[in-house]
């Protein structure tokens, strides 16, 4: 296993991937099983001794409008069927109480599921259970390799682009969706396996079925279009006929092929076992995608009702908690507060505004100016926040906002401007009685007003063309996407008085470019954004108008 262990950063061989097993759990299950089995055997003997009496209980207490044939007492209370159900139930419990089910490759999971579904499991006796569970737990390292092998074997043999020598860049899986467009777990399970293996390579937590199902459904809605998964480690393109095309990042393909080479030393050509040297510009791998635990919370977001309910024609209608049709709230399940906090930050980045609703103000609802469904689906699939949304609304981190305002060195009586003010992370640090905010989002304007700031709802570029106001200091974090940062800088610069100062947080790619000819400009070093799910590097510009 040395080569595999090296590929997995040395974590596989020392068992760091795997949770310890508790023998107490097995003891408890076996005790429960024995008690229930004794009850079932006792009940079977009692009922079959008095089957004539029991028959009248069953016959007389049926719903006569929906009578079902039950085949007689001896058939209905057959001991073998009850014991088979009991065995299947306890084997399922045993698997659920360990992490071994998560590590099983898809084909093994399918075999166990079929045995449990068909109630063909062996008796849940100590002599069988304990060695089986321990063997499964001790096989988790082997399962990892089997999972990679299972993915490779599941590739469609009908398509020549699937490489028989190893994992190539393009892979094709058939019958991932059924005729109704639903995912088929016996095939989509291989994609789930692939994502779990890649998650181990990247040092991430592992995706659950819900996250993979949501990603595949989004891929099908965008059929024929590539959808990025897992920070660029994987891409999927779905077709209406049920086929899915996959592209694995070369770094990931190399790691997968190293595991295949460990299983089949003579079968995998040397070139497939070599780490790729070239970096592909069109296939960027992000180092820190969002945790799957956060993505699962985002996948569980609900839309709160936004219209009154008329329960009957006599009572007053029940008013909704929000009238905004573009809203989301967390599921009612009790989630980890840290995970919810990070999920809330993501909603803020894509334009959500938190409101406290309900009679006790204890219901958190995020309102949007647009329908966030597509953007959320993209985040859940990719693990990343799309540039076209994050750079429109990205709230300035507190430390960066404080630095920018300190660089502006605002003096008493100076007139200040914060264009594209968002929810006011920068403006709130500037003198409220000296600061004008401009913001296009009506929701964000409500937040700024609540903070006591003067705000005008407008597109800043258009507002700059029409206003007669001029300012001593401008502090800004403009939207980045589609070249808008440069346009916002030029518009802001046109409003600054001679001798005035502009401080701006800009994309790292703009560093030291001559964007304000004739101004005295100084640039900070690159600042890497530490928030997961974005690949943004920024730089701070301080410019003086001569």
C-alpha positions as CSV (number, residue, x, y, z in Angstrom):
1,X,0.0,0.0,0.0
2,X,3.0,2.3,0.1
3,X,2.3,3.9,-3.3
4,X,-1.4,4.4,-2.5
5,X,-0.5,5.8,0.9
6,X,1.9,8.3,-0.7
7,X,-0.9,9.5,-3.1
8,X,-3.1,10.1,-0.1
9,X,-0.5,12.2,1.7
10,X,0.4,9.3,4.0
11,X,-3.0,9.2,5.7
12,X,-4.4,6.0,4.4
13,X,-1.8,3.6,5.9
14,X,-2.1,4.9,9.4
15,X,-5.8,4.6,9.5
16,X,-6.3,8.4,9.9
17,X,-9.2,8.3,7.5
18,X,-11.3,5.9,9.5
19,X,-13.4,6.1,12.7
20,X,-12.8,3.5,15.4
21,X,-15.4,0.8,15.9
22,X,-17.1,0.3,19.3
23,X,-17.7,-3.2,20.5
24,X,-20.4,-1.8,22.9
25,X,-22.6,-1.0,19.9
26,X,-22.4,-4.6,18.7
27,X,-23.1,-6.0,22.2
28,X,-26.2,-3.7,22.6
29,X,-27.6,-4.7,19.2
30,X,-27.1,-8.4,19.8
31,X,-28.9,-8.1,23.1
32,X,-31.8,-6.2,21.5
33,X,-32.0,-8.8,18.7
34,X,-32.1,-11.8,21.1
35,X,-34.9,-10.2,23.1
36,X,-37.0,-9.4,20.0
37,X,-36.4,-12.8,18.5
38,X,-37.6,-14.5,21.7
39,X,-40.7,-12.3,21.6
40,X,-41.4,-13.2,18.0
41,X,-40.9,-16.9,18.6
42,X,-43.2,-16.8,21.6
43,X,-45.9,-14.8,19.7
44,X,-45.6,-17.2,16.8
45,X,-46.3,-20.2,19.0
46,X,-49.1,-18.5,20.8
47,X,-50.9,-17.3,17.7
48,X,-50.5,-20.5,15.8
49,X,-51.9,-22.4,18.8
50,X,-55.0,-20.1,18.8
51,X,-55.2,-19.4,15.1
52,X,-59.0,-19.9,15.0
53,X,-59.4,-17.1,17.5
54,X,-56.8,-14.8,15.9
55,X,-58.6,-15.3,12.5
56,X,-61.7,-13.6,13.9
57,X,-59.6,-10.6,15.2
58,X,-58.2,-10.1,11.8
59,X,-61.5,-10.6,9.9
60,X,-63.6,-8.5,12.2
61,X,-61.2,-5.5,12.5
62,X,-60.5,-4.9,8.8
63,X,-61.7,-1.9,7.0
64,X,-64.5,-3.5,5.0
65,X,-64.4,-0.7,2.3
66,X,-60.8,-1.7,1.6
67,X,-60.7,-5.4,2.5
68,X,-57.4,-7.1,1.7
69,X,-56.9,-10.8,1.4
70,X,-54.4,-11.9,4.1
71,X,-54.1,-15.6,3.3
72,X,-54.9,-17.0,6.6
73,X,-53.4,-16.8,10.1
74,X,-50.8,-19.5,9.4
75,X,-49.5,-17.6,6.4
76,X,-49.6,-14.1,7.9
77,X,-47.8,-15.2,11.1
78,X,-45.2,-17.5,9.5
79,X,-42.2,-17.5,11.8
80,X,-39.7,-17.6,9.0
81,X,-40.9,-14.3,7.5
82,X,-40.8,-12.5,10.8
83,X,-37.3,-13.7,11.5
84,X,-36.1,-12.7,8.0
85,X,-37.5,-9.2,8.6
86,X,-35.8,-9.0,12.1
87,X,-32.4,-10.1,10.6
88,X,-32.6,-7.6,7.8
89,X,-33.5,-4.8,10.2
90,X,-30.6,-5.5,12.6
91,X,-28.0,-5.9,9.9
92,X,-29.1,-2.5,8.6
93,X,-28.8,-1.0,12.1
94,X,-25.3,-2.5,12.4
95,X,-24.1,-1.0,9.2
96,X,-25.7,2.4,10.1
97,X,-24.0,2.5,13.5
98,X,-20.5,2.4,11.9
99,X,-18.9,4.4,9.1
100,X,-18.3,1.3,7.0
101,X,-21.3,1.9,4.8
102,X,-19.8,5.2,3.7
103,X,-16.6,3.5,2.6
104,X,-18.1,0.6,0.7
105,X,-17.8,0.8,-3.1
106,X,-21.0,1.2,-4.9
107,X,-21.3,-2.5,-6.0
108,X,-20.8,-3.7,-2.4
109,X,-23.4,-1.2,-1.2
110,X,-25.8,-2.5,-3.9
111,X,-25.2,-6.1,-2.8
112,X,-25.9,-5.3,0.8
113,X,-29.0,-3.2,0.0
114,X,-30.4,-6.1,-2.1
115,X,-29.8,-8.6,0.6
116,X,-31.5,-6.4,3.2
117,X,-34.4,-5.4,0.8
118,X,-35.0,-9.1,-0.1
119,X,-34.5,-10.2,3.6
120,X,-31.8,-12.7,2.7
121,X,-29.4,-11.8,5.4
122,X,-28.0,-14.4,7.8
123,X,-29.2,-14.7,11.4
124,X,-28.0,-11.8,13.5
125,X,-26.1,-14.1,15.9
126,X,-22.9,-13.2,17.7
127,X,-20.8,-15.8,15.9
128,X,-21.8,-14.2,12.6
129,X,-22.2,-10.5,13.4
130,X,-19.0,-9.7,15.2
131,X,-16.6,-11.2,12.7
132,X,-18.5,-9.8,9.8
133,X,-18.6,-6.3,11.2
134,X,-15.0,-6.4,12.2
135,X,-14.0,-7.7,8.8
136,X,-15.9,-4.9,7.1
137,X,-14.3,-2.3,9.4
138,X,-10.9,-3.7,8.7
139,X,-11.5,-3.7,5.0
140,X,-12.1,0.1,4.7
141,X,-8.6,0.6,3.3
142,X,-9.2,-2.1,0.7
143,X,-12.7,-0.6,0.0
144,X,-11.0,2.6,-1.0
145,X,-9.0,0.9,-3.8
146,X,-12.1,-1.2,-4.7
147,X,-14.1,2.0,-5.0
148,X,-11.7,3.4,-7.6
149,X,-11.7,0.1,-9.4
150,X,-15.5,0.0,-9.4
151,X,-15.7,3.5,-10.9
152,X,-13.3,2.5,-13.7
153,X,-15.2,-0.8,-14.4
154,X,-18.5,1.1,-14.5
155,X,-17.4,3.3,-17.5
156,X,-19.4,2.7,-20.6
157,X,-17.8,0.1,-22.9
158,X,-19.8,1.5,-25.8
159,X,-17.8,4.7,-26.0
160,X,-14.3,4.8,-27.4
161,X,-13.4,7.9,-25.4
162,X,-13.3,5.8,-22.2
163,X,-9.6,4.8,-21.9
164,X,-9.0,1.1,-21.2
165,X,-5.5,1.9,-19.9
166,X,-6.7,4.1,-17.1
167,X,-8.6,7.2,-16.2
168,X,-8.5,9.6,-19.1
169,X,-9.7,13.2,-19.1
170,X,-13.1,12.2,-20.5
171,X,-15.2,9.4,-19.1
172,X,-18.8,8.4,-19.9
173,X,-21.3,6.6,-17.7
174,X,-24.5,5.3,-19.3
175,X,-28.0,5.1,-17.6
176,X,-27.3,7.6,-14.9
177,X,-30.9,8.9,-15.3
178,X,-34.1,6.9,-15.9
179,X,-36.8,7.8,-18.5
180,X,-38.4,10.1,-16.0
181,X,-35.2,12.1,-15.5
182,X,-34.6,10.8,-12.0
183,X,-31.1,9.6,-10.9
184,X,-30.6,5.9,-10.8
185,X,-28.7,5.2,-7.7
186,X,-27.1,2.0,-9.0
187,X,-25.2,4.2,-11.6
188,X,-25.1,7.6,-9.9
189,X,-23.5,5.8,-7.0
190,X,-20.3,5.6,-9.0
191,X,-20.3,9.4,-9.3
192,X,-20.8,9.6,-5.6
193,X,-17.9,7.2,-5.1
194,X,-15.7,9.3,-7.4
195,X,-16.6,12.5,-5.5
196,X,-15.8,10.8,-2.2
197,X,-12.4,9.6,-3.5
198,X,-11.6,13.1,-4.8
199,X,-12.7,14.6,-1.5
200,X,-10.1,12.4,0.2
201,X,-7.4,13.6,-2.2
202,X,-8.4,17.2,-1.5
203,X,-8.6,16.8,2.3
204,X,-12.3,17.7,2.4
205,X,-15.2,16.2,4.2
206,X,-17.2,13.8,2.0
207,X,-20.4,14.6,0.1
208,X,-23.6,12.9,1.1
209,X,-26.1,11.4,-1.4
210,X,-28.3,14.5,-1.3
211,X,-25.5,16.8,-2.5
212,X,-24.6,14.5,-5.4
213,X,-28.3,14.0,-6.4
214,X,-28.8,17.8,-6.4
215,X,-25.7,18.3,-8.5
216,X,-26.7,15.7,-11.0
217,X,-30.2,17.1,-11.3
218,X,-28.8,20.6,-11.9
219,X,-26.5,19.0,-14.6
220,X,-29.6,17.5,-16.3
221,X,-31.5,20.8,-16.2
222,X,-28.5,22.3,-18.0
223,X,-28.2,19.3,-20.3
224,X,-25.4,19.5,-22.9
225,X,-23.6,22.1,-20.8
226,X,-20.5,21.4,-18.6
227,X,-21.2,21.9,-14.9
228,X,-18.1,22.2,-12.6
229,X,-18.1,20.1,-9.4
230,X,-15.8,20.2,-6.4
231,X,-13.8,23.2,-7.1
232,X,-12.9,22.2,-10.6
233,X,-11.7,18.7,-9.7
234,X,-14.5,17.3,-11.8
235,X,-16.9,18.4,-14.5
236,X,-20.2,16.7,-15.6
237,X,-22.3,17.1,-18.6
238,X,-25.7,15.3,-18.7
239,X,-27.8,14.3,-21.6
240,X,-31.6,13.7,-21.8
241,X,-31.1,10.1,-22.9
242,X,-29.6,9.4,-19.5
243,X,-25.9,9.5,-20.2
244,X,-23.4,11.5,-18.2
245,X,-20.0,12.7,-19.5
246,X,-17.3,13.3,-16.8
247,X,-14.0,15.1,-17.0
248,X,-11.6,14.6,-14.2
249,X,-8.9,17.2,-13.6
250,X,-5.5,15.8,-14.7
251,X,-4.1,15.9,-11.1
252,X,-7.1,13.8,-10.0
253,X,-6.8,11.4,-12.9
254,X,-3.2,10.8,-12.1
255,X,-4.0,9.9,-8.5
256,X,-6.8,7.6,-9.6
257,X,-4.5,5.9,-12.1
258,X,-1.8,5.4,-9.4
259,X,-4.3,3.4,-7.3
260,X,-5.3,1.4,-10.4
261,X,-1.6,0.7,-11.1
262,X,-1.3,-0.6,-7.5
263,X,-4.2,-3.0,-8.2
264,X,-3.0,-4.0,-11.7
265,X,0.8,-3.3,-11.9
266,X,1.1,-4.7,-15.4
267,X,-2.0,-3.2,-16.9
268,X,-1.5,0.5,-16.5
269,X,1.0,2.1,-18.9
270,X,3.8,4.2,-17.2
271,X,2.6,7.5,-18.9
272,X,-0.7,7.2,-17.0
273,X,1.1,7.0,-13.7
274,X,3.1,10.2,-14.1
275,X,2.0,13.4,-12.5
276,X,0.9,16.0,-15.2
277,X,3.4,18.7,-15.8
278,X,1.4,21.2,-17.7
279,X,-1.2,23.4,-16.1
280,X,-4.4,23.6,-18.1
281,X,-5.8,27.1,-18.3
282,X,-9.3,25.9,-19.0
283,X,-9.4,23.5,-16.1
284,X,-8.5,25.4,-12.9
285,X,-8.5,23.4,-9.6
286,X,-9.5,25.5,-6.6
287,X,-7.7,24.5,-3.4
288,X,-10.4,25.4,-0.9
289,X,-13.9,24.6,-2.1
290,X,-16.7,25.0,0.4
291,X,-17.2,22.2,2.9
292,X,-19.8,19.6,1.9
293,X,-21.5,20.2,5.3
294,X,-22.2,23.7,4.2
295,X,-23.4,22.7,0.8
296,X,-25.8,20.2,2.4
297,X,-27.3,23.0,4.4
298,X,-27.7,25.2,1.3
299,X,-29.3,22.2,-0.5
300,X,-31.9,22.1,2.3
301,X,-32.9,25.8,2.1
302,X,-36.7,26.3,1.8
303,X,-38.7,29.1,0.3
304,X,-40.9,30.7,2.9
305,X,-44.6,31.3,1.9
306,X,-45.0,35.0,0.8
307,X,-48.7,35.3,0.2
308,X,-51.6,35.3,2.8
309,X,-53.5,32.1,3.4
310,X,-57.3,32.1,3.4
311,X,-58.1,29.2,5.6
312,X,-61.8,29.9,5.2
313,X,-64.1,32.7,4.0
314,X,-65.0,33.9,7.5
315,X,-61.6,34.3,9.2
316,X,-59.0,36.9,8.4
317,X,-56.2,35.6,6.2
318,X,-53.0,34.5,7.9
319,X,-50.3,36.9,7.0
320,X,-46.9,35.5,5.7
321,X,-43.6,36.1,7.4
322,X,-42.3,37.9,4.3
323,X,-43.9,39.3,1.2
324,X,-40.7,38.9,-0.9
325,X,-41.1,36.0,-3.4
326,X,-37.3,35.6,-3.6
327,X,-36.5,34.3,-0.2
328,X,-34.9,31.4,1.5
329,X,-34.8,30.1,5.1
330,X,-32.9,27.2,6.7
331,X,-34.5,23.9,7.2
332,X,-36.0,23.5,10.7
333,X,-33.6,20.8,11.5
334,X,-31.1,21.6,14.3
335,X,-27.9,22.4,12.4
336,X,-24.4,23.2,13.7
337,X,-24.2,26.9,14.4
338,X,-20.8,27.4,12.8
339,X,-22.0,25.7,9.6
340,X,-25.1,27.8,9.5
341,X,-23.0,30.9,10.1
342,X,-20.8,30.1,7.1
343,X,-23.9,29.3,5.0
344,X,-25.4,32.7,6.0
345,X,-22.2,34.4,4.9
346,X,-22.5,32.7,1.5
347,X,-26.1,33.9,1.2
348,X,-24.9,37.5,1.9
349,X,-22.2,37.2,-0.7
350,X,-24.8,36.4,-3.4
351,X,-27.0,39.3,-2.4
352,X,-29.2,37.9,0.4
353,X,-30.3,40.2,3.2
354,X,-31.2,38.7,6.6
355,X,-34.5,39.7,8.2
356,X,-35.8,38.6,11.6
357,X,-39.4,37.5,11.2
358,X,-42.2,36.0,13.3
359,X,-43.9,37.4,16.4
360,X,-40.8,36.8,18.5
361,X,-38.3,37.8,15.7
362,X,-36.8,34.3,15.9
363,X,-37.2,33.2,12.3
364,X,-34.2,34.1,10.0
365,X,-35.3,34.7,6.4
366,X,-32.9,35.7,3.6
367,X,-34.5,38.0,1.0
368,X,-33.1,38.6,-2.5
369,X,-33.6,41.1,-5.3
370,X,-33.6,38.2,-7.8
371,X,-34.5,34.4,-7.9
372,X,-31.4,32.8,-6.3
373,X,-32.4,29.2,-7.3
374,X,-29.9,28.8,-10.2
375,X,-27.0,30.4,-8.3
376,X,-27.6,28.2,-5.3
377,X,-27.7,25.1,-7.5
378,X,-24.4,26.2,-9.1
379,X,-22.8,26.7,-5.6
380,X,-24.1,23.3,-4.4
381,X,-22.6,21.5,-7.4
382,X,-19.3,23.3,-7.7
383,X,-18.5,24.1,-4.1
384,X,-17.6,27.6,-5.3
385,X,-19.3,30.9,-5.4
386,X,-19.7,32.1,-9.0
387,X,-17.8,35.2,-10.0
388,X,-20.9,36.8,-11.6
389,X,-22.6,36.8,-8.2
390,X,-19.8,37.0,-5.6
391,X,-18.2,40.1,-7.1
392,X,-21.5,42.0,-7.3
393,X,-22.3,41.6,-3.6
394,X,-19.1,40.5,-1.9
395,X,-19.2,42.1,1.6
396,X,-15.9,43.6,2.5
397,X,-14.2,41.7,5.4
398,X,-14.0,43.8,8.6
399,X,-10.2,44.0,8.7
400,X,-10.0,45.0,5.1
401,X,-12.7,47.7,5.5
402,X,-10.9,49.1,8.6
403,X,-7.6,49.3,6.6
404,X,-9.3,51.0,3.6
405,X,-11.0,53.7,5.8
406,X,-7.8,54.3,7.7
407,X,-5.9,54.8,4.4
408,X,-8.5,57.4,3.4
409,X,-7.6,59.5,6.5
410,X,-11.0,61.2,6.6
411,X,-10.9,64.7,8.3
412,X,-13.7,66.6,10.0
413,X,-15.8,68.4,7.4
414,X,-14.7,66.4,4.4
415,X,-17.4,65.2,2.1
416,X,-17.2,61.4,1.5
417,X,-18.6,58.9,-0.9
418,X,-19.1,55.1,-0.8
419,X,-20.3,54.0,-4.2
420,X,-21.8,50.5,-4.5
421,X,-22.1,50.5,-0.7
422,X,-23.7,47.0,-0.4
423,X,-24.7,46.4,3.2
424,X,-22.3,49.1,4.5
425,X,-19.3,47.2,5.8
426,X,-17.1,50.1,4.7
427,X,-19.6,53.0,5.0
428,X,-20.5,52.1,8.6
429,X,-16.8,52.9,9.5
430,X,-17.0,56.4,7.9
431,X,-18.6,59.5,9.5
432,X,-22.3,59.1,8.9
433,X,-23.0,62.9,8.7
434,X,-20.3,63.3,6.1
435,X,-20.9,60.2,3.9
436,X,-23.1,59.7,0.9
437,X,-23.8,56.1,-0.2
438,X,-25.0,54.9,-3.6
439,X,-26.5,51.4,-3.9
440,X,-28.5,49.7,-6.6
441,X,-30.2,47.0,-4.5
442,X,-33.4,48.1,-2.7
443,X,-32.8,45.5,0.0
444,X,-29.3,46.8,0.7
445,X,-30.6,50.4,0.8
446,X,-33.0,49.3,3.6
447,X,-30.0,47.9,5.5
448,X,-27.9,51.1,5.0
449,X,-30.8,53.3,6.1
450,X,-31.2,51.1,9.2
451,X,-27.5,51.8,10.0
452,X,-28.2,55.6,9.9
453,X,-26.5,56.2,6.6
454,X,-27.6,58.5,3.8
455,X,-28.2,56.4,0.7
456,X,-29.5,56.9,-2.8
457,X,-30.8,53.9,-4.7
458,X,-29.2,54.1,-8.2
459,X,-26.8,52.5,-10.6
460,X,-23.5,54.2,-9.6
461,X,-22.2,54.6,-13.2
462,X,-25.4,56.4,-14.3
463,X,-25.6,58.4,-11.0
464,X,-22.0,59.6,-11.5
465,X,-22.8,60.9,-15.0
466,X,-25.7,63.0,-13.7
467,X,-24.7,64.2,-10.2
468,X,-23.2,67.6,-9.6
469,X,-21.8,66.5,-6.2
470,X,-18.1,66.4,-5.6
471,X,-16.2,64.7,-2.8
472,X,-13.0,64.9,-0.9
473,X,-12.6,61.2,-0.1
474,X,-14.0,58.1,-1.8
475,X,-13.6,54.6,-0.3
476,X,-14.9,51.7,-2.3
477,X,-15.0,48.0,-3.0
478,X,-16.6,48.0,-6.6
479,X,-18.0,44.9,-8.3
480,X,-15.3,43.0,-10.1
481,X,-17.0,41.0,-12.8
482,X,-17.0,41.9,-16.5
483,X,-14.5,44.7,-16.2
484,X,-16.8,46.8,-14.0
485,X,-14.1,47.5,-11.4
486,X,-12.3,49.8,-13.9
487,X,-15.5,51.5,-15.0
488,X,-16.5,52.2,-11.3
489,X,-13.0,53.5,-10.5
490,X,-13.1,55.9,-13.5
491,X,-16.6,57.1,-12.6
492,X,-15.6,57.7,-8.9
493,X,-12.4,59.5,-9.9
494,X,-14.5,62.0,-11.9
495,X,-16.3,63.0,-8.7
496,X,-13.2,63.7,-6.6
497,X,-12.1,67.3,-6.0
498,X,-8.5,68.4,-6.7
499,X,-6.3,67.2,-3.9
500,X,-8.9,64.6,-2.9
501,X,-8.1,60.9,-2.3
502,X,-9.6,57.6,-3.6
503,X,-9.0,54.3,-1.8
504,X,-10.3,51.2,-3.6
505,X,-10.2,47.4,-3.1
506,X,-9.6,46.0,-6.6
507,X,-8.9,42.6,-8.3
508,X,-5.3,41.5,-7.9
509,X,-5.0,41.5,-11.7
510,X,-5.2,45.3,-11.7
511,X,-2.2,45.8,-9.6
512,X,0.2,48.6,-10.8
513,X,-1.8,49.2,-14.0
514,X,-2.1,52.8,-15.1
515,X,-5.8,53.1,-14.6
516,X,-5.8,56.8,-13.4
517,X,-3.3,58.7,-15.6
518,X,-2.0,61.8,-13.9
519,X,-2.9,60.7,-10.4
520,X,-0.3,59.8,-7.7
521,X,-1.0,56.1,-7.1
522,X,0.3,53.5,-4.5
523,X,-0.5,49.9,-4.4
524,X,-0.5,47.3,-1.6
525,X,0.7,43.8,-2.1
526,X,-1.6,41.0,-3.1
527,X,-4.2,40.0,-0.4
528,X,-5.5,36.5,-0.6
529,X,-9.1,36.1,0.3
530,X,-9.3,33.6,3.1
531,X,-12.9,32.7,2.7
532,X,-13.6,29.2,1.3
533,X,-15.3,28.9,-2.0
534,X,-13.7,31.9,-3.7
535,X,-10.4,32.2,-5.6
536,X,-10.3,36.0,-5.2
537,X,-7.0,37.8,-4.6
538,X,-7.4,41.6,-4.1
539,X,-5.1,44.6,-3.9
540,X,-5.6,48.1,-2.4
541,X,-5.1,51.2,-4.4
542,X,-4.6,54.6,-2.8
543,X,-4.7,57.4,-5.3
544,X,-4.3,61.2,-4.9
545,X,-5.7,63.7,-7.4
546,X,-3.0,66.2,-8.1
